[in-house]
Amino acid sequence: MKRLYRKRNEKILAGVCAGLGDYFGVDPTIVRIIFLILVFAGLGGVLVYIILWIITPEEPLISEETIDVQGKEK
């Protein structure tokens, strides 16, 4: 199952737009432009971004993906 994460490597501010772009399969630049349009149109783009920043987990490190909580490899 595909999960939404904030990207560690492709982030400009918090990695939210890069994570959304990866999740939906679009270029992160397009997502950034959409957020800018929402900000300048007064539709709460900043508020939505901050909420996503808070609730979206950061992308796990490679070691976190391959080893579960009990220390066994997946």
C-alpha positions in Angstrom: 0.0 0.0 0.0 1.3 3.4 -1.0 1.8 5.9 1.9 2.1 9.7 2.0 5.4 10.9 3.4 7.3 14.2 3.5 10.4 13.7 1.3 13.8 14.0 2.9 15.9 14.6 -0.2 13.7 16.7 -2.4 12.4 19.2 0.1 12.5 23.0 -0.2 10.7 23.9 3.0 9.4 20.8 4.7 9.1 18.2 1.9 5.3 18.3 1.8 5.0 19.2 -1.9 7.6 16.6 -2.9 5.8 14.0 -0.9 2.4 14.9 -2.5 4.0 14.9 -5.9 5.5 11.4 -5.3 2.2 10.1 -3.9 0.1 11.3 -6.9 2.8 10.6 -9.5 3.3 14.2 -10.6 6.2 16.6 -10.6 6.6 18.3 -7.2 7.0 21.7 -9.1 3.3 21.4 -10.2 2.2 20.8 -6.6 4.3 23.8 -5.5 2.6 26.0 -8.2 -0.8 24.8 -7.0 0.1 25.8 -3.4 1.3 29.2 -4.6 -2.0 29.8 -6.5 -3.9 28.8 -3.4 -1.9 31.3 -1.3 -2.3 34.2 -3.7 -6.0 33.4 -4.3 -6.7 33.6 -0.5 -7.9 30.0 -0.3 -5.8 29.0 2.7 -2.8 27.5 1.0 -0.5 28.4 3.9 -2.9 26.9 6.4 -3.3 23.7 4.4 0.5 23.4 4.0 1.1 23.9 7.7 -1.5 21.3 8.6 0.0 18.8 6.1 3.5 19.6 7.5 2.3 18.7 11.0 0.3 15.5 10.2 2.4 14.0 7.5 5.2 11.8 8.7 8.7 12.2 7.4 10.0 9.6 4.9 11.6 6.7 6.8 15.3 6.1 6.5 16.4 3.0 4.5 17.3 1.2 7.8 13.9 2.0 9.2 12.2 0.4 6.2 14.1 -2.9 6.2 14.1 -3.5 10.0 10.8 -3.7 11.9 10.3 -2.9 15.6 11.5 -6.3 16.8 14.8 -6.0 14.9 13.9 -8.6 12.3 14.5 -7.9 8.6 11.4 -7.7 6.5 
